[in-house]
Amino acid sequence: MLALAVFWGGLAAMAWAWAGYPLLAGLAAATVKHGPQDHPDRDGAGGCPSISVVVAVHDEERALPAKLQNCLELDYPATELEVLVASDGSQDGTVAIAQDFAARHSNVRLVSSAARCGKSSIQNAAAAAASGEVLLFTDVDTVLGRDALHIVAAGFRRPSAGCLTGRVMWQSKEGSGRAHSENLYWRYEHALWRRETRLGILAWGSGPCLAVRRHLFRPIDPCFGDDVAIPFDVIAQGFSVIYEPSLVALEESWEGDGSALRARARMTLRGFTGTLARRRVYSPWQRPGLFVAVVSHKLLRWVTPFLFLAVLATAVPLAVDSYPAAQGILVVQVGAVMAAVAGGLAARYGVRVPFVNAAYDLALENIGMLVGVAKGAAGQRQLAYGGDQAELSHRPGGQDGLWATAPAYGRRPRRLRVTDASGTSSRTSRTPGQSRCSLSAAPRSGA
């Protein structure tokens, strides 16, 4: 009896998360005549708000010059654009490159930390130093379209819009590979974001292009991701999160299996723990629609690998007992595993076979989610990372550096003092147990 309950319960949860909920959201969105994304004045008549583009980096001397050039070439009044390079303990030529650009361009500034303090902490420092009415967070390897800032400005002409997120498109250096699988998944994901935006229940965004009104920004907990914390904080203040498909961000795909697996695990860890920490925002009593969206779109997605394993474990004995449904599902699951194994072998020898390689990429994503959720449940929290650099995390019982006991969910962070070159100071968040960072900010031109 228990095996039957686990079997059908796991199947129902996966079917709801991946098919039932998106279908219901689509039907509900079709009944909404005007959603939060419907805003007037897209022709620029509303003026150009000042925008601060924040780029958090750690040892990115190879990628930073192209990123800064991309930012400076954006079609937007230079007087209303500020580019902040937030260096998190970089030991290579990153700081020197940022200083060189700042010397040649008055709207480029550097906010730096001598020691690693984590991506979110350095983003907090940059936000505190920013002067723009809008903050646009983006990654160093992200390429934004020339009209990106005008699209952001137009999106915020809707008074209810507090956070704006864009469409991520993936490319591979070889022009093939994992980027194809990533784009297939993100087309599915963005279609759902569009529906949730129309219903007013979108509560997440894309780190490569995430914009927020500066007065709505709240310091991000060091162990949570900006793509989770910022949207929830905006919603808590009564504003909407908007998905804008015309805001395009081009990203490089992780070609190495190890890189892809680690990236998914750390993003899941930061997203999963951050979502649980903001559970008051999506209380079923205060925001029932948002509650359904978070549970269906995020939480059930993250536990999908556990549900898959539970269904597989119960399908085997049920199939042996000649239970027809279990026999059919077992065949599907074993077939999926075999396709993933075949895809892994093909990828190892540089061969791309669309179906089996997609199955392998999906398996890697799910293994990464399993690892991330398991780490989160065990109390681990990740503070800093960067490319293939060593990952620094909160871990229960840790003693040095960024290894420390994770804070309880919802606990208010302590504050970090940030002093710029002119002697003025501001504060950003610091979680108990996190090492103190020494931060400096280059003064604005003419300050």
N, C-alpha and C positions, 0 to 999 in steps of 0.2 A: 504493500500500500504506500509506504514512504517512497519507494523507488518510482512509483507511478506519479506521485505528487511532485517530486523533484524533476522528473522527466518532462512532464507537461508544463510545470511552472517555469522551468528554464527555457523551454521552447517558446512559451507565450511571451516571456520577458524579452527575448531576443527579437521575436517577430514584431512586438510592439515598438521597440526602440528603433529598429531599422526600416520597418515598413508601415506599421499601423499608425504611429505618431506622425510621420511625415505626410501620410495620406490625409489624416484628420486635420492637420495644420493647413494643408492645401485647400481642403474643402471649407474650413472656417475662414481662411484668408480671402477666398473668393466672394464671401458674403460682406466683406468690409469695403465700403465705398471709398473711404479716405483713411489712410494710415499715417503714422508719424513721418514716413519717408516722403509724403506728398507735401512739398514746400514750394512757395512761390519764389519769384525773383532769382532765377538761375542765370539771368543774362548779365549779372554783375552790377545791376543798378544799385544794389545795397552797399557798395563800397568794398574795400579790402581790409579785413581785420588784420592786425599784426599777428604773425605766426612764428612760433619758436619750434624749429625742427630739432629733436633730441636724438642723438646717435650714441648709444652706449657701446663702448669698445673695450677690449682687453687684448693687447698684443696683435693689433690689426694693421701693421705698417704696410702690408701688401694691398689690402682692400680699401683702406681709408682714403687715399688720394682720389680714386675713381668715385667713391661715395660723395666726397665733398664737392667734386666737380659736378656730379649729378644734381646735388642740392643747389649749387650756385647757378646752374643752367635752367632751373625751373622757371616757368613763365609766371612771374609774380613781381610786384614792385620791390626793389631791393631795400627800400626804406622800411618796408613792412615785414621783411624776412630776417630772421635771426637763426643761425645754425650753431647749435651747442654740441661740441664733442665732449662726451662724458667718459673719461678714461678711468677704468677700474684697475688701478695698480699695474699699468702696462710697463713692461721692462724692455721693450724693443724701441723702435723709432717712432712709435705712435704719437707720443706727446710732441716730439720735435716736428713731425709733419703737421699736426694741428696748430702748433705755434707759428709755423711758416705760413700756413693759409691765413691765420688770424692777422699776421703782419701785413699781408697783401690784400685782405678783404675785411673791411670794418664790421661786417655783420657776421663774422665767424668768431666764436669764442670757445675757450677751453675750460672745462671743469674737470679737475683731476684728483685722484686719490693716490698717495704714495704706496699704499698697501691694498690688497684685495679686500673689498668689503661687500661684494655682491652686486649683481646687475641691478636689482631693484633699489638698493641703497644709493648707487651712483645716479640712477634715474631720479631719485628723490632730490639729490643735491642739484642736479641740472634743472629740475622743475623749480626749485627754490631760487635759483639764479636767473631763471628765464624772465623776459620782459613782455613776451607776446600775450595777446588775449587768448590765443589758442595754442595748445601744445600738440605737436605731431611727433609721436614716437615711431621710430623706424630702425631697421637693422642695417649694419654696415654693408652687408652683401645684397641689400635690396635696391633695385632700380625703380624709381618712381617716374611716371609719365610727366611730360612737360606741363600738362594742365592740372597736375595733382592738387596744387594749393588753391587754385580757383575752384576746383570741385569741393575741397574742404570748406572754403569760405562760403560757397553757395549752400552747402549742407547745413551750416550753422545759422543760416538766415531763418530757419524754422525755430521759433522760440523754445519749443519743447525738446529740441535736440541737444543732448548733453555730451554724447560720445558718438563718433563716426568711425566706422571701420570699412576697409576696402576689400577688393577681390585679389586674392593671391594666385599667381600663375607661376608654374614651375618650369625651369629649363635645365638641361643637362649640358655639361661642357662638351660631351660627345654628341649631343643632339638626339639622344635616345635614352634608353634605360629607365631608371626609376621615376624620372620626371613624368613619363606617360601615365604610370599608375597613380602618381600623386595628383595629376590633373583630373583624372577620372573621378577620384574620390572627392576632390574639391568642387567639381561641378555639381555633384550630389549635395555636398554640404552647403554651398552657396545658394542653391535652390531652396533649401530649408531656411537659411538665414533670411532670404527675401520674404518668405511666408511669415516668419516670426517677427520680422520688422513690421510688416503690415498689421499684425495682431498686437503689436506693442509688447512682446514678450522676449525679444532678443536680449541676451545677457552675457555675451562674449564677443570677442573680436579677434583680429589678426595682429600679432605683434609687429609684423613688418610695416603696417600702416594703420596706426591707431591714434585718432585725434580726440582731444577732450578740451572743453572750455577750462581755462586755467583756474578760474575761481571755484570750479567743481572738483579739481584734482585734490586728492587726499594722499598723504605719504603711503607708499606701498609697503606692506609687510615684507621684510627682506627675503623670506622663504617662499613667497607667492609670486606668480607671474603677473605682468602688467595687463595681459589680455584677459585675465579673470578679475583681478582686483579693481581695475579702473571701471569697467562696465557696471559691476555690482555697486560700487560707491556712487556712481552717477545715478543709478536707479534708486538707491536709498535716499537721494536728495530730491527725488520727484521728477527726474528728467528721463528721456528716452535714449536708447542705443539704436543707431541707424546703420543698416548695411547699405553702402552705396556702391553698386557694381561698376560704375564708371571710374571709380578710384582704383586704379590697377597698380599692383606691386609685383615686380618680377623677381623671383627668388631662384637661387641655385639649389638643385636637388642634391641630397646626400647620396653620393654614388657608392660609398663603402657600406657594406652591411653593418659593420660595427658602429660606424658613425650614425647610421639611420636608427639602429636599435637604441643606442645611448640617448639620441635626441628625443625619441618617442618616450623613453622611460623618464627622463628628467622633465619633459613637458607635462606628462601625465602626473608625475609626482607633484609638481608645483600647481597644476590646474586642479587636481583632485583635492589636495589639502586646502587650497585657496577657496574652492567652492564650498567645502564643508565649513570653513571658518566664517563664511558669509551667509550661513543658513538662515539667520534672522531676516535677511533681505527677501528671501523667497518663502517666507512663512506661508503655509497653506491657508491660514486664517486671514492674512492681510493681502496677499497677492496669489490667489489660487491658480490663475493662468500661468504665472511665472513659475510656480511650484511644479506644475505639470511639465512645463518646458525643461526645467533644470533636471528633474528626475528622469524624464524620457530621453532628452537629447544628450545629456552629459553623464549623469551617474550610471544609468543602465548601459551606456556605451562603454564606459570605463571598466565595468565588471563583465563585459561580454566574454572575455577569455575564460573567466571563472564559470560563467553559465555554460559555455561550450564544453568545458571539461566535465561539469556536473551532468550534463545531458549525455555525454559520451560514456561516463562511468555507469549511468543507470540504463543506458540503451543496451549495453552488452548483456547483462543478465536477463533483461526483458526480452531481448531478441532470442536468447537461448531458450526461453520459455515460450517461444513462438508467438510473441506479441507483434502483430503485423506492422503497426506504426513504428515501433522501435526498430524493427528490421529495416524498414525503408530509410529512417533517419540515420541509422548506423552506416548504411551504404553511402549516403550522402557525405557524412562526416569523414569516413575513411577515404572516400574519393577526394575530398578537399585536402586532407593531410597528404595524400600521395601526390596530388597536383602541386602542393607547396614544396614537397621534397624534390620533385622533378624540376620545379622552377629554380630551386636553390642550386641544383647540380648544373642546370643550364647557365645560370648567372655566373657560376664559378668558372665556366669555360668561355664566358663572353658571348653566349648565345641568348638572344631574346626571342622567346615564344610567347606571344601576347597573353594567352589564357594562363599558362602555368607560371609565368613570371609575375603576373598580377596576383595569383594565388600565393606565391612566395612573399611578395611585398606585403600583402594583407596579413600573412602569418607573422612577419617581422613586426608589423604595427601592433598586432594583438599581443605578441610576446612582450613588447615594450610596455604596453598598457598594463599587462599582468605584473611586470616588475615594478612599475611606478606605483600602482595601487598597493602592492605588497609592502613596498618601502614606506609609503604613507601610513598604512595601517600599523607598521612597526614603530612609527614615531620618527622616522628620518625626514629631514627637511633639507632641501638643496638651496644654498644661498648664491653660489657663484659658479659660472661655467663659461666656456668660450671656445667654440670650434672643437678641436681635438685636444685642448688643454686639459690638464688634470682637473677633475671636478671636486669642488669643495662643498661639503654638505653639513647640515645639522645631523648629528647622530646621538641618540641617548648614551650618556656616559662619556662623551668625548671631553678632552681637556684642553686642547690647544687650538690656536687659530680660529677657523670657522667651524670646528667640530665642537658641538655643544648640545646641551639638552634642549629639545624643541619646546617652544612656548605652548601653553594651552590654547585651544581654539578660542578666538575672540578676545584674547588678552591684549590690552593696549600696549603698543611698543614704547620703549623709551625713546629719547631724542638724541640725535647726533648734532653737534655744533659744526657749522661750516663757516670758515673764515676766508674771505676773498683778499685779493692783494691790497685793497684800499683800507682794510681793517674792519669793515662791516661784517656782521655775522648773521646767519640764518640757521634754521634748524630743520633736520630731516629725521626720518624714523630710524630707530635702532632697536632691534628685538633683544630682550634679555638673553645673554649668552653669546651674542655676536661680538667679534672683536671690534674695537673702536678704530675708525678710519680717520686719517689726517687728510682733509680735503682742502683743495685750493681752487679758486676760480679767477681766471683772468678778467680784469675789469672791462666794462663796455668801452668802446671807443669814445674818447672824449670825457670819460668819467674822471 
